[in-house]
Amino acid sequence: MGIKDQFQDKAEQLKAQAEKARDGVQNEASERREQGQERAQERRQQGQEQAQDAADDAQDRFES
């Protein structure tokens, strides 16, 4: 095996490592984005429930 082949093998090895690392980062970013979206949805839903509870309380006080 010549030096050229050794360099080419090493280059392919490094390229594969870089692709693997990039895929890992993309997966992590995707997971974080999904978690953020879920938390935002939960907060939005909690806010809507609190607003509805407040409106119900106000309606009950008005009707009493």
C-alpha positions as CSV (number, residue, x, y, z in Angstrom):
1,M,0.0,0.0,0.0
2,G,1.5,3.3,-1.1
3,I,1.5,6.6,0.7
4,K,-1.2,7.9,-1.6
5,D,-3.5,5.0,-0.7
6,Q,-2.8,5.6,3.0
7,F,-3.7,9.3,2.7
8,Q,-6.8,8.4,0.7
9,D,-7.9,5.9,3.3
10,K,-7.3,8.4,6.1
11,A,-9.2,11.1,4.2
12,E,-12.2,8.7,3.8
13,Q,-12.0,7.8,7.4
14,L,-12.0,11.4,8.5
15,K,-14.9,12.2,6.1
16,A,-17.0,9.3,7.6
17,Q,-16.2,10.6,11.1
18,A,-17.3,14.2,10.1
19,E,-20.5,12.9,8.6
20,K,-21.3,10.9,11.7
21,A,-20.6,13.9,13.9
22,R,-22.8,16.1,11.7
23,D,-25.6,13.7,11.8
24,G,-25.4,13.5,15.6
25,V,-25.5,17.3,15.8
26,Q,-28.5,17.5,13.5
27,N,-30.3,14.8,15.5
28,E,-29.6,16.6,18.7
29,A,-30.8,20.0,17.3
30,S,-34.0,18.3,16.0
31,E,-34.7,16.8,19.4
32,R,-34.2,20.1,21.1
33,R,-36.4,21.9,18.7
34,E,-39.2,19.3,19.2
35,Q,-38.8,19.6,23.0
36,G,-39.1,23.4,22.7
37,Q,-42.2,23.1,20.6
38,E,-43.8,20.7,23.1
39,R,-43.0,23.1,26.0
40,A,-44.4,26.0,24.1
41,Q,-47.6,24.1,23.3
42,E,-47.9,23.1,27.0
43,R,-47.5,26.7,28.2
44,R,-49.9,27.9,25.6
45,Q,-52.5,25.3,26.7
46,Q,-51.9,26.2,30.4
47,G,-52.4,29.9,29.6
48,Q,-55.7,29.2,27.7
49,E,-56.9,27.0,30.6
50,Q,-56.1,29.8,33.1
51,A,-57.8,32.4,30.9
52,Q,-60.9,30.1,30.6
53,D,-60.9,29.5,34.4
54,A,-60.7,33.3,35.0
55,A,-63.5,33.9,32.6
56,D,-65.7,31.2,34.2
57,D,-65.0,32.7,37.6
58,A,-66.0,36.1,36.4
59,Q,-69.2,34.8,34.8
60,D,-70.1,33.0,38.0
61,R,-69.6,36.1,40.0
62,F,-71.7,38.1,37.5
63,E,-74.5,35.6,37.6
64,S,-74.6,35.4,41.4
